Amino acid sequence: MNRELRTALIGMTTLALALGIGRFVLTPLLPLMQTDHGLTLVAGGWLASTNMLGYLLGALLCALWPLPPRLSLRIGAVGVALATLGMGLTDRLDMWLLWRFAAGLASAALVVHGIAWSMARLRAAGRPLLEHVMFSGTGIGIVGSGLLVATTRPFGASSSGLWTAFGIIAVALFAWTWRHMGEDDAIATGSAPAPSRAAPPSGPAWTLVVMYGLLGFAYTIPAAFLPLIAERQLHLPALREWFWPLFGAAMTASTLGLRWLPTRIGNRSVLAACSVSLASGMLLSVVGHGVAVLVLATLLIGIACMPVVMYTMREARLLAPRNPVRLIAALTTTFGVGQAAGPAFAAWLAARTGGFGLPLVVGAAVSAVALACMLVRRPGREAKLSAGAPSTNPVLQPSRLCERRP
């Protein structure tokens, strides 16, 4: 196996471990925890939000207290495995909150350093398209975790047993990547990638930051409670677990498929389309009825999630080409705040109203505001260039305030 493909696969496995298990494995297990342990909906929302708070703090620590990538990745992998195993060894809510917070901290180390390490090596080797393979790890992790829950639950699998199983799987994934995870050996340089022909940024940085935070809030509502939403909409408990792997499959397909998107399509156009897709999926799940409608709604939501992350980061690098650290830090903070607020708010509102209809409508409205942010365009040279021939002029710096001066 060549080094570039191995790097992409290690990055993919890292995201599957960090997000498929460390962050989102609670989603398919939440209904089981309600049945097995009497967990309330509001408590489930706090478990999800606590994990997101841990992720936010972990991401900030990565920026403020940088460690060598290899060490950070190994600490993160061990942390996710231990926190996941810990969930299966107790039935106390306070301990669950602690373990979910720890899993969020560890996931952040894996995501921040895993993406940075993989992207740097792939771009140095002239293989940036393999980034799509790396980013598909989140969807693949969700598919795998969802299928395990859906196929074992009919045979009497308990939530505690499944938490333990996922902890063992995390250990296995970590063991597979241990040798090469975060290695700093020089990677062979391939042919240099062609200069980017993508449209230059056409909007101000503040709209990108606001949009990212809003979508962080909106997408976590279905992402945290999709099986419960399916059960309440369809009244078919046997089908509820299958919507989560469907969500992951849609996420994986969009992540891999976007490699063929024409470069002339701007990042903000993709982000606007993602906002429309999220809003449409959430509204459809409220007004529609039947399995087919909920399947379509799940696909519309799932296909939008990873492109939001990918194209926001790409736009940030266009807005601050010399040093995007400050802008990425602001994006990470607002996204983390949105993610932390979404599940707790949705659970509280669903408990008060007796269903997820109103929380989903709120999520759709928030997505519509995010869409409006992406429609704000910057007048002047950048907008003119966006409408005409693409430019690779290094002088084009639409957001000098986002860069840290050397």
MIVEX-697175 format. One record per residue: x, y, z of N, C-alpha, C in turn; residue in one letter. Coordinates in steps of 0.2 Angstrom, whole numbers, padded with zeros to 4 digits, always signed. Example, Ala and Ser with C-alpha at 12.3 -4.5 7.8 and 13.67 -1.06 7.14 Angstrom:
% MIVEX-697175
+0066-0028+0039+0062-0022+0039+0066-0016+0039A +0064-0011+0035+0068-0005+0036+0064+0000+0039S 
//
This chain:
% MIVEX-697175
+0004-0006+0000+0000+0000+0000+0004+0006+0000M +0003+0011-0005+0007+0017-0005+0006+0022+0001N +0010+0026+0002+0010+0030+0008+0004+0035+0008R +0002+0037+0002-0003+0042+0002-0010+0039+0004E -0011+0033+0001-0017+0029+0002-0017+0027+0010L -0012+0025+0012-0011+0023+0019-0013+0029+0024R -0011+0035+0022-0012+0041+0026-0020+0043+0026T -0023+0042+0020-0030+0043+0019-0034+0038+0023A -0032+0032+0023-0035+0027+0027-0035+0028+0035L -0028+0030+0037-0027+0031+0044-0032+0037+0046I -0032+0042+0042-0036+0048+0043-0043+0046+0044G -0046+0042+0039-0053+0039+0039-0054+0035+0045M -0049+0031+0047-0050+0027+0053-0051+0032+0060T -0046+0037+0060-0046+0041+0065-0053+0045+0066T -0056+0047+0060-0062+0051+0061-0068+0046+0063L -0067+0039+0060-0072+0034+0062-0072+0033+0070A -0066+0033+0072-0065+0032+0080-0068+0038+0084L -0066+0044+0081-0067+0050+0085-0075+0052+0085A -0078+0052+0079-0084+0054+0078-0089+0048+0077L -0088+0043+0074-0093+0038+0073-0094+0034+0080G -0088+0034+0084-0089+0031+0091-0089+0036+0096I -0084+0040+0096-0083+0045+0102-0088+0050+0103G -0091+0052+0097-0096+0057+0098-0103+0055+0096R -0104+0051+0091-0111+0050+0089-0114+0043+0090F -0110+0039+0094-0112+0032+0095-0118+0032+0100V -0119+0038+0104-0124+0039+0109-0131+0039+0105L -0131+0041+0099-0137+0042+0095-0141+0035+0095T -0138+0030+0092-0142+0024+0091-0143+0020+0098P -0139+0022+0103-0139+0019+0109-0144+0022+0114L -0146+0028+0113-0150+0032+0117-0157+0029+0118L -0161+0026+0113-0167+0023+0114-0166+0017+0119P -0161+0013+0118-0159+0007+0122-0158+0009+0129L -0155+0014+0130-0153+0017+0137-0160+0019+0140M -0164+0022+0137-0171+0023+0139-0175+0017+0142Q -0174+0012+0138-0178+0006+0139-0174+0002+0145T -0168+0002+0145-0164-0002+0149-0163+0001+0156D -0162+0008+0156-0161+0011+0162-0166+0017+0164H -0171+0018+0160-0176+0023+0162-0173+0030+0161G -0168+0031+0156-0165+0037+0155-0171+0042+0152L -0171+0048+0155-0176+0052+0152-0174+0056+0146T -0178+0059+0142-0176+0062+0136-0172+0068+0137L -0173+0072+0143-0169+0078+0144-0162+0076+0146V -0162+0070+0150-0155+0068+0152-0151+0066+0146A -0155+0062+0141-0151+0061+0135-0149+0067+0131G -0153+0072+0131-0150+0078+0128-0144+0081+0132G -0144+0080+0138-0138+0083+0142-0132+0078+0141W -0133+0072+0140-0127+0068+0138-0124+0070+0131L -0129+0071+0127-0126+0073+0120-0123+0080+0120A -0126+0085+0124-0123+0092+0124-0116+0092+0128S -0116+0087+0134-0110+0087+0138-0104+0084+0133T -0105+0080+0129-0100+0077+0124-0098+0083+0120N -0103+0087+0117-0101+0092+0113-0097+0098+0117M -0099+0099+0123-0095+0104+0127-0088+0101+0128L -0087+0095+0129-0080+0092+0130-0076+0093+0123G -0080+0092+0117-0076+0093+0111-0074+0100+0110Y -0079+0105+0112-0077+0112+0111-0071+0113+0115L -0071+0111+0122-0065+0113+0126-0059+0109+0123L -0059+0103+0121-0054+0099+0118-0051+0103+0112G -0055+0106+0108-0053+0109+0102-0049+0116+0104A -0051+0119+0109-0048+0125+0111-0041+0123+0114L -0041+0118+0118-0035+0116+0121-0030+0114+0116L -0032+0111+0110-0027+0109+0105-0024+0116+0102C -0028+0121+0102-0025+0127+0099-0021+0131+0104A -0023+0131+0110-0019+0134+0115-0013+0131+0118L -0013+0124+0118-0008+0120+0121-0006+0114+0116W -0003+0116+0111-0001+0111+0106+0004+0106+0108P +0002+0100+0106+0007+0094+0108+0009+0091+0101L +0014+0087+0101+0016+0084+0095+0010+0080+0092P +0009+0080+0086+0003+0076+0083+0003+0069+0085P +0008+0065+0085+0008+0058+0087+0006+0057+0094R +0008+0061+0098+0006+0060+0105-0001+0062+0106L -0003+0068+0103-0010+0070+0104-0015+0064+0101S -0013+0062+0095-0018+0056+0092-0018+0050+0097L -0012+0048+0100-0012+0042+0104-0016+0044+0110R -0015+0049+0113-0019+0051+0119-0027+0051+0118I -0028+0054+0112-0035+0055+0110-0038+0048+0109G -0035+0043+0106-0037+0037+0104-0038+0033+0111A -0034+0033+0115-0034+0029+0122-0040+0032+0125V -0041+0039+0125-0046+0042+0129-0053+0040+0126G -0054+0040+0120-0061+0038+0117-0062+0030+0119V -0057+0026+0119-0058+0019+0120-0060+0018+0128A -0056+0022+0132-0058+0021+0139-0065+0024+0141L -0066+0030+0138-0073+0033+0140-0079+0029+0137A -0078+0026+0131-0083+0021+0129-0084+0015+0133T -0078+0012+0135-0079+0006+0139-0082+0008+0146L -0080+0014+0149-0083+0016+0155-0091+0017+0155G -0094+0019+0149-0101+0020+0148-0104+0013+0150M -0101+0008+0148-0104+0001+0149-0103-0002+0156G -0099+0001+0160-0098-0001+0167-0102+0002+0172L -0106+0006+0171-0110+0010+0176-0117+0011+0173T -0122+0013+0178-0128+0015+0176-0130+0021+0179D -0125+0025+0182-0126+0031+0185-0126+0037+0180R -0131+0042+0181-0131+0047+0176-0125+0052+0177L -0122+0053+0183-0117+0058+0184-0110+0055+0181D -0110+0048+0181-0104+0045+0178-0104+0045+0171M -0110+0044+0168-0111+0044+0161-0109+0051+0158W -0112+0057+0162-0110+0063+0160-0102+0064+0160L -0099+0062+0165-0092+0062+0165-0088+0059+0159L -0091+0053+0158-0088+0049+0153-0089+0052+0146W -0095+0055+0145-0096+0058+0138-0092+0064+0137R -0091+0068+0143-0087+0074+0142-0080+0072+0141F -0077+0067+0144-0071+0064+0142-0070+0062+0135A -0075+0058+0133-0075+0056+0126-0075+0062+0121A -0078+0068+0123-0078+0074+0119-0071+0077+0118G -0068+0077+0124-0061+0080+0125-0056+0076+0120L -0057+0069+0121-0052+0065+0117-0054+0065+0109A -0060+0065+0108-0062+0066+0101-0059+0072+0097S -0059+0078+0101-0057+0084+0098-0049+0083+0096A -0045+0080+0101-0038+0078+0099-0038+0074+0093A -0042+0069+0092-0041+0065+0086-0043+0069+0080L -0049+0073+0080-0051+0076+0074-0046+0082+0072V -0044+0086+0077-0040+0092+0075-0033+0089+0073V -0030+0085+0076-0023+0083+0074-0024+0078+0068H -0029+0074+0068-0030+0069+0063-0031+0072+0056G -0035+0077+0056-0037+0080+0050-0030+0084+0047I -0027+0088+0052-0022+0092+0050-0016+0088+0048A -0014+0082+0051-0009+0078+0049-0010+0075+0042W -0016+0072+0041-0018+0069+0035-0018+0074+0029S -0021+0080+0030-0021+0085+0025-0015+0087+0023M -0010+0088+0028-0003+0091+0026+0000+0086+0022A +0000+0079+0024+0004+0074+0020+0001+0073+0013R -0006+0073+0013-0009+0072+0006-0007+0078+0001L -0008+0084+0004-0006+0090-0001+0001+0090-0002R +0006+0088+0002+0013+0088+0001+0014+0083-0005A +0010+0077-0005+0011+0072-0010+0007+0074-0016A +0004+0079-0017+0000+0081-0023-0006+0077-0024G -0009+0074-0018-0015+0070-0019-0021+0073-0014R -0023+0079-0015-0028+0082-0011-0035+0078-0012P -0036+0075-0018-0042+0072-0019-0043+0066-0014L -0038+0063-0011-0039+0058-0006-0041+0061+0000L -0042+0067+0001-0045+0070+0007-0052+0068+0008E -0056+0067+0002-0062+0064+0002-0063+0057+0006H -0058+0053+0004-0058+0047+0008-0057+0048+0015V -0052+0052+0017-0051+0053+0024-0058+0056+0028M -0061+0061+0025-0067+0064+0028-0073+0059+0028F -0073+0054+0024-0078+0049+0024-0078+0045+0030S -0073+0045+0034-0073+0041+0040-0078+0042+0045G -0081+0048+0045-0086+0050+0050-0093+0046+0048T -0094+0046+0041-0100+0042+0039-0099+0035+0040G -0093+0032+0038-0092+0025+0039-0093+0023+0046I -0090+0027+0050-0091+0025+0058-0098+0025+0060G -0102+0030+0057-0109+0030+0059-0113+0024+0056I -0111+0022+0050-0114+0016+0047-0112+0010+0051V -0106+0009+0052-0104+0003+0056-0107+0003+0063G -0107+0008+0067-0110+0008+0073-0118+0007+0073S -0121+0010+0068-0128+0009+0067-0130+0002+0065G -0126-0001+0061-0128-0008+0059-0127-0012+0065L -0122-0011+0069-0121-0016+0074-0127-0015+0079L -0129-0009+0081-0135-0009+0085-0141-0012+0082V -0142-0010+0076-0148-0013+0072-0149-0020+0072A -0143-0023+0071-0143-0031+0070-0143-0035+0076T -0140-0032+0081-0140-0035+0088-0145-0034+0092T -0149-0029+0092-0154-0027+0096-0160-0032+0096R -0162-0035+0090-0167-0040+0090-0165-0046+0094P -0159-0047+0095-0157-0053+0099-0155-0052+0106F -0158-0046+0108-0158-0045+0116-0152-0041+0118G -0148-0038+0114-0142-0035+0116-0144-0029+0120A -0140-0028+0126-0142-0022+0130-0137-0016+0128S -0139-0010+0131-0136-0004+0130-0129-0005+0133S -0128-0008+0139-0122-0008+0142-0117-0013+0139S -0120-0018+0136-0116-0023+0132-0113-0020+0126G -0117-0016+0123-0115-0013+0116-0110-0007+0118L -0111-0003+0123-0106+0001+0125-0099-0002+0126W -0099-0008+0129-0093-0012+0130-0090-0014+0123T -0095-0016+0119-0092-0019+0112-0089-0013+0108A -0092-0007+0109-0089-0001+0105-0083+0001+0108F -0082+0000+0115-0075+0001+0118-0070-0004+0115G -0072-0010+0114-0067-0015+0112-0065-0013+0104I -0070-0011+0101-0069-0010+0094-0065-0004+0093I -0065+0001+0098-0061+0007+0098-0054+0005+0099A -0053+0000+0104-0046-0002+0105-0043-0005+0099V -0047-0009+0095-0045-0013+0089-0043-0008+0084A -0047-0003+0083-0046+0003+0078-0039+0006+0080L -0038+0008+0086-0032+0011+0089-0026+0007+0087F -0027+0000+0089-0021-0004+0088-0019-0005+0080A -0024-0004+0076-0023-0005+0069-0019+0001+0066W -0020+0007+0069-0017+0013+0067-0011+0015+0071T -0009+0012+0077-0004+0014+0082+0002+0015+0078W +0005+0011+0074+0011+0011+0071+0012+0018+0067R +0008+0019+0063+0008+0025+0058+0005+0031+0060H +0000+0031+0065-0003+0037+0067+0001+0043+0069M +0001+0048+0065+0004+0054+0067+0012+0054+0065G +0014+0049+0061+0021+0048+0060+0024+0054+0056E +0030+0056+0058+0032+0063+0055+0038+0061+0050D +0038+0055+0047+0043+0054+0042+0041+0058+0036D +0046+0060+0032+0045+0063+0026+0041+0059+0021A +0036+0062+0018+0032+0058+0013+0034+0060+0006I +0034+0055+0002+0037+0057-0005+0032+0062-0009A +0036+0067-0011+0032+0072-0015+0030+0070-0022T +0024+0071-0023+0022+0069-0030+0022+0075-0034G +0018+0075-0040+0018+0080-0044+0014+0086-0041S +0016+0092-0041+0012+0097-0038+0005+0098-0041A +0001+0099-0036-0006+0100-0039-0007+0107-0043P -0011+0106-0047-0012+0112-0052-0015+0118-0047A -0013+0124-0049-0016+0130-0046-0023+0130-0045P -0026+0132-0040-0033+0131-0039-0037+0136-0044S -0042+0133-0047-0046+0137-0051-0053+0138-0048R -0053+0137-0041-0060+0138-0038-0061+0146-0037A -0067+0147-0037-0069+0154-0037-0067+0157-0030A -0064+0163-0030-0062+0166-0024-0067+0168-0019P -0066+0169-0013-0071+0170-0008-0075+0176-0010P -0082+0176-0009-0086+0181-0012-0090+0184-0006S -0089+0183+0000-0092+0185+0006-0088+0187+0012G -0090+0191+0016-0086+0192+0022-0085+0187+0027P -0080+0187+0031-0079+0182+0036-0084+0181+0041A -0087+0186+0043-0092+0186+0049-0098+0181+0047W -0100+0182+0041-0106+0178+0039-0104+0170+0039T -0098+0169+0037-0095+0162+0038-0095+0159+0045L -0093+0163+0049-0093+0161+0056-0100+0160+0059V -0104+0165+0058-0111+0165+0060-0115+0158+0057V -0114+0157+0050-0117+0152+0047-0115+0145+0050M -0108+0145+0052-0106+0138+0054-0109+0137+0061Y -0109+0142+0065-0112+0141+0072-0120+0139+0071G -0123+0142+0067-0130+0141+0066-0131+0134+0064L -0128+0131+0059-0128+0125+0056-0126+0120+0061L -0121+0121+0066-0119+0117+0071-0125+0116+0076G -0129+0121+0077-0135+0120+0081-0140+0116+0078F -0141+0117+0071-0147+0114+0068-0146+0107+0067A -0140+0105+0064-0139+0098+0062-0139+0093+0068Y -0137+0096+0074-0137+0091+0080-0144+0089+0082T -0149+0093+0080-0156+0091+0083-0157+0084+0080I -0157+0083+0073-0158+0076+0070-0153+0071+0072P -0146+0074+0072-0141+0069+0073-0141+0066+0080A -0143+0070+0085-0143+0067+0091-0149+0062+0093A -0155+0063+0089-0161+0060+0091-0165+0057+0085F -0161+0055+0080-0164+0052+0074-0168+0046+0075L -0165+0041+0079-0169+0035+0080-0176+0036+0084P -0175+0041+0089-0181+0043+0093-0186+0047+0088L -0184+0051+0084-0188+0054+0079-0192+0049+0075I -0188+0044+0072-0191+0039+0068-0196+0035+0072A -0195+0034+0078-0200+0030+0082-0206+0033+0083E -0206+0040+0085-0212+0044+0086-0215+0046+0080R -0212+0046+0074-0216+0048+0068-0219+0042+0065Q -0216+0036+0066-0218+0030+0062-0222+0025+0067L -0220+0026+0073-0223+0021+0078-0221+0014+0076H -0215+0013+0074-0213+0006+0072-0206+0005+0075L -0205+0003+0082-0199+0003+0085-0194-0002+0082P -0196-0007+0078-0192-0011+0075-0188-0008+0069A -0190-0002+0067-0186+0001+0061-0182+0007+0063L -0183+0009+0070-0180+0015+0072-0172+0015+0071R -0169+0010+0073-0162+0009+0073-0159+0010+0066E -0163+0008+0061-0160+0007+0054-0159+0014+0051W -0162+0019+0053-0162+0026+0050-0155+0029+0052F -0152+0027+0057-0145+0030+0059-0140+0027+0054W -0139+0021+0052-0134+0019+0047-0136+0022+0040P -0143+0023+0039-0145+0027+0033-0142+0034+0033L -0142+0037+0038-0139+0044+0039-0132+0044+0037F -0128+0039+0040-0121+0038+0039-0120+0037+0032G -0124+0032+0029-0122+0031+0022-0123+0037+0017A -0128+0041+0019-0129+0047+0015-0123+0052+0016A -0121+0052+0022-0115+0057+0023-0109+0054+0020M -0108+0048+0019-0102+0045+0016-0102+0046+0009T -0108+0045+0006-0109+0046-0002-0108+0053-0004A -0110+0058+0000-0109+0065-0002-0102+0067-0001S -0099+0064+0004-0092+0066+0005-0087+0063-0001T -0089+0057-0003-0085+0054-0008-0087+0057-0015L -0093+0058-0016-0096+0061-0022-0094+0068-0024G -0092+0072-0019-0091+0079-0020-0084+0080-0023L -0080+0075-0023-0073+0075-0027-0074+0077-0034R -0080+0075-0037-0081+0077-0044-0085+0083-0045W -0086+0087-0040-0090+0093-0041-0085+0098-0044L -0088+0102-0050-0083+0106-0053-0081+0112-0049P -0074+0113-0050-0071+0118-0045-0073+0125-0046T -0077+0127-0052-0080+0133-0053-0085+0135-0048R -0088+0130-0045-0094+0131-0040-0091+0133-0033I -0092+0139-0031-0089+0142-0025-0091+0138-0019G -0087+0139-0014-0088+0136-0007-0095+0138-0004N -0096+0145-0005-0103+0147-0002-0109+0145-0005R -0108+0143-0012-0114+0140-0015-0115+0133-0013S -0110+0129-0011-0111+0123-0009-0114+0123-0002V -0111+0128+0002-0114+0129+0009-0121+0131+0009L -0123+0135+0004-0130+0137+0004-0134+0131+0002A -0132+0127-0002-0136+0121-0004-0136+0116+0002A -0131+0116+0006-0132+0112+0012-0137+0115+0017C -0137+0121+0017-0142+0124+0022-0149+0122+0019S -0150+0123+0013-0157+0121+0010-0159+0114+0011V -0154+0109+0010-0155+0102+0011-0156+0101+0018S -0153+0104+0023-0154+0103+0030-0161+0105+0032L -0163+0111+0030-0170+0114+0031-0175+0109+0028A -0174+0107+0022-0179+0103+0019-0180+0097+0022S -0175+0093+0024-0175+0087+0027-0179+0087+0034G -0177+0093+0038-0181+0093+0044-0188+0095+0044M -0190+0099+0039-0197+0101+0038-0201+0095+0035L -0198+0091+0031-0201+0085+0028-0202+0080+0033L -0198+0079+0038-0199+0075+0043-0205+0077+0048S -0206+0083+0048-0212+0085+0052-0219+0085+0048V -0219+0087+0042-0225+0087+0038-0227+0081+0034V -0222+0077+0033-0223+0071+0029-0225+0065+0034G -0227+0060+0030-0229+0054+0034-0227+0048+0030H -0225+0042+0034-0223+0036+0031-0216+0035+0031G -0214+0029+0029-0207+0027+0029-0203+0030+0024V -0206+0030+0018-0203+0033+0012-0201+0041+0013A -0206+0044+0016-0204+0051+0017-0199+0052+0022V -0199+0048+0028-0194+0049+0033-0187+0047+0030L -0187+0042+0025-0180+0040+0022-0178+0046+0018V -0182+0049+0014-0180+0055+0010-0177+0060+0015L -0181+0062+0020-0179+0067+0025-0172+0065+0028A -0171+0059+0030-0164+0057+0032-0159+0058+0027T -0160+0056+0021-0155+0057+0016-0153+0064+0015L -0158+0069+0015-0157+0076+0014-0153+0079+0020L -0154+0076+0026-0150+0079+0031-0143+0076+0031I -0143+0069+0030-0136+0066+0030-0131+0069+0025G -0134+0070+0019-0129+0072+0013-0126+0079+0015I -0129+0083+0019-0127+0090+0020-0122+0090+0026A -0121+0086+0030-0117+0087+0036-0110+0088+0035C -0106+0083+0032-0099+0083+0031-0097+0089+0026M -0101+0090+0020-0099+0095+0016-0099+0102+0020P -0103+0103+0025-0103+0109+0029-0096+0110+0032V -0093+0105+0035-0087+0105+0038-0081+0106+0032V -0081+0102+0027-0076+0103+0022-0076+0109+0019M -0082+0112+0017-0082+0118+0013-0081+0124+0017Y -0083+0124+0023-0081+0129+0028-0074+0130+0029T -0070+0125+0030-0063+0125+0031-0060+0127+0024M -0062+0125+0019-0059+0128+0012-0060+0135+0011R -0066+0138+0013-0067+0145+0013-0063+0149+0018E -0062+0146+0023-0058+0149+0028-0051+0150+0026A -0048+0145+0022-0042+0146+0019-0041+0151+0014R -0047+0152+0010-0047+0157+0005-0047+0164+0008L -0051+0165+0013-0052+0171+0017-0045+0173+0020L -0042+0168+0023-0035+0170+0026-0030+0165+0024A -0027+0166+0018-0023+0161+0015-0016+0161+0018P -0014+0166+0021-0007+0166+0024-0007+0163+0031R -0012+0164+0035-0013+0161+0042-0020+0161+0044N -0024+0155+0043-0031+0155+0045-0032+0153+0052P -0027+0153+0056-0028+0150+0063-0033+0154+0067V -0033+0160+0067-0038+0164+0071-0045+0163+0068R -0046+0163+0061-0052+0162+0059-0055+0155+0060L -0051+0150+0059-0053+0143+0061-0054+0142+0068I -0051+0146+0073-0052+0145+0080-0059+0148+0081A -0061+0154+0078-0067+0157+0079-0073+0152+0076A -0072+0149+0070-0076+0144+0067-0077+0138+0072L -0072+0136+0075-0072+0130+0079-0076+0132+0085T -0075+0138+0088-0079+0140+0094-0086+0140+0093T -0088+0144+0088-0095+0145+0086-0099+0138+0085T -0095+0134+0081-0098+0127+0079-0099+0123+0085F -0094+0123+0090-0095+0120+0096-0100+0122+0101G -0101+0129+0101-0106+0131+0105-0113+0129+0102V -0114+0130+0096-0120+0128+0092-0122+0120+0094G -0116+0116+0093-0117+0109+0094-0119+0107+0101Q -0116+0111+0106-0118+0110+0113-0125+0112+0115A -0127+0117+0112-0134+0120+0113-0139+0116+0110A -0138+0113+0104-0143+0110+0100-0147+0104+0104G -0143+0099+0106-0147+0093+0109-0150+0095+0115P -0147+0099+0120-0151+0101+0126-0157+0105+0125A -0157+0109+0120-0163+0113+0119-0168+0109+0115F -0166+0105+0111-0171+0100+0107-0174+0096+0112A -0170+0093+0117-0173+0088+0121-0178+0091+0126A -0176+0097+0129-0180+0101+0133-0187+0103+0130W -0187+0105+0123-0193+0108+0120-0197+0101+0118L -0194+0096+0116-0198+0090+0114-0201+0087+0121A -0198+0088+0126-0201+0085+0132-0207+0090+0134A -0207+0096+0133-0212+0101+0135-0218+0100+0130R -0217+0099+0123-0222+0099+0118-0224+0092+0116T -0221+0086+0119-0223+0080+0118-0221+0077+0111G -0216+0080+0108-0213+0077+0101-0208+0082+0099G -0205+0079+0093-0199+0083+0090-0201+0088+0084F -0208+0088+0083-0210+0093+0078-0207+0100+0079G -0209+0103+0084-0206+0110+0085-0199+0111+0085L -0195+0106+0089-0188+0107+0088-0185+0106+0081P -0188+0102+0077-0186+0102+0070-0188+0108+0066L -0194+0111+0067-0195+0117+0064-0190+0123+0066V -0189+0123+0072-0184+0128+0075-0177+0127+0071V -0175+0120+0070-0169+0119+0067-0169+0121+0059G -0175+0120+0056-0176+0122+0049-0175+0129+0049A -0178+0133+0053-0178+0140+0053-0171+0143+0054A -0167+0140+0059-0160+0142+0060-0156+0140+0053V -0158+0135+0050-0154+0133+0044-0156+0139+0038S -0162+0141+0039-0164+0146+0034-0160+0153+0035A -0159+0154+0041-0154+0160+0043-0147+0159+0041V -0145+0153+0041-0138+0151+0039-0138+0152+0031A -0143+0150+0028-0143+0151+0021-0143+0159+0019L -0147+0163+0023-0146+0170+0022-0139+0173+0022A -0135+0170+0027-0129+0172+0028-0124+0171+0022C -0125+0165+0019-0122+0163+0013-0124+0167+0007M -0129+0170+0007-0131+0174+0001-0129+0181+0002L -0126+0183+0007-0123+0190+0008-0116+0190+0004V -0116+0194-0001-0110+0195-0005-0106+0201-0004R -0099+0200-0005-0095+0206-0004-0094+0210-0010R -0096+0216-0010-0095+0220-0016-0088+0222-0017P -0086+0223-0023-0080+0225-0025-0076+0220-0029G -0069+0220-0029-0065+0216-0033-0067+0209-0033R -0067+0206-0027-0068+0199-0026-0075+0197-0029E -0080+0200-0029-0086+0199-0032-0086+0199-0039A -0082+0204-0042-0081+0204-0049-0077+0198-0052K -0072+0196-0048-0068+0191-0050-0072+0184-0050L -0077+0184-0045-0081+0178-0044-0085+0177-0050S -0088+0183-0053-0092+0182-0059-0088+0181-0065A -0081+0183-0065-0078+0182-0071-0073+0176-0071G -0067+0177-0074-0062+0172-0074-0059+0171-0067A -0058+0165-0065-0055+0164-0058-0048+0166-0058P -0046+0168-0052-0040+0171-0051-0036+0167-0045S -0029+0167-0046-0025+0164-0041-0020+0169-0039T -0022+0176-0039-0018+0181-0037-0017+0181-0030N -0010+0180-0027-0009+0180-0020-0011+0186-0017P -0012+0192-0020-0014+0198-0017-0021+0198-0015V -0025+0194-0018-0032+0193-0016-0033+0191-0009L -0034+0195-0004-0035+0193+0003-0041+0196+0005Q -0047+0193+0005-0053+0196+0006-0054+0198+0014P -0050+0195+0018-0052+0196+0025-0045+0196+0029S -0042+0202+0029-0035+0203+0032-0036+0203+0040R -0042+0204+0042-0043+0204+0049-0043+0197+0052L -0044+0192+0047-0044+0185+0050-0037+0182+0050C -0032+0186+0048-0025+0183+0048-0021+0186+0054E -0016+0182+0056-0012+0184+0061-0005+0187+0058R -0004+0193+0059+0002+0195+0056+0009+0192+0059R +0014+0190+0054+0020+0188+0057+0024+0193+0061P 
//
